Amino acid sequence: MIAAIALGMLAMLTCLALQVLAGVLAVRNFAQASKQPLGVRPLRELFRQFAILMMALMLGNIIQVGFWALLYRFLGAFPDFETAMYFSGVTFTSLGYGDVVLTGEMRLLGPLQAAVGLMMFGITTAILISAAQQVN
C-alpha cells in the first residue's frame, strides 16, 4: 500500500512538472502573440490566440494522461496501451466509467490520478481565465 502511494505521489510530481512546462510555454506564446496588433479582424485573431493557448494546454493534459497510461502498462495493469490510455483518460477527467478497473494494490493509483487530473484541469482553467482577463 505504501509503495503504491509513493509511486502515485511521484507520478503526481511528474504531472505537475509537465503541467508547468506546458503552461509556461503556452503563456509565453500567448503573451508574445498578444503584443501584436489584432489587425483588421480582431475577433478572428483573438480566437486564434486563444485556440493556440487552449490546444497547448490540452496537449499538456493529454501527455499527462499518456504518462499515467505508460505507468499502468509498466506495472502490467492492462494488457495493451490502448486500454491503459482509455482508463487513464477516464480517470484523469474523473469520469470514472468503471468498465475498466485496476486490481490489487494498484487500485490506490486510480484516486490519486483522479485528484491530479482535477488539479491539472484547475490549473489549465486558471491559465485560460487569466489570459482572458488580460485581453483589453
Residue, then its C-alpha position, 0 to 999 in steps of 0.5 A: m500500500i505504501a509503495a503504491i502511494a509513493l509511486g502515485m505521489l511521484a507520478m503526481l510530481t511528474c504531472l505537475a512538472l509537465q503541467v508547468l512546462a506546458g503552461v509556461l510555454a503556452v503563456r509565453n506564446f500567448a503573451q508574445a502573440s498578444k503584443q501584436p496588433l489584432g489587425v483588421r479582424p480582431l475577433r478572428e485573431l483573438f480566437r486564434q490566440f486563444a485556440i493556440l493557448m487552449m490546444a497547448l494546454m490540452l496537449g499538456n493534459i493529454i501527455q499527462v494522461g499518456f504518462w499515467a497510461l505508460l505507468y499502468r502498462f509498466l506495472g502490467a495493469f492492462p494488457d495493451f496501451e490502448t486500454a491503459m490510455y482509455f482508463s487513464g483518460v477516464t480517470f484523469t477527467s474523473l469520469g470514472y466509467g468503471d468498465v475498466v478497473l485496476t486490481g490489487e494494490m494498484r487500485l490506490l493509483g486510480p484516486l490519486q490520478a483522479a485528484v491530479g487530473l482535477m488539479m491539472f484541469g484547475i490549473t489549465t482553467a486558471i491559465l485560460i481565465s487569466a489570459a482572458q482577463q488580460v485581453n483589453 
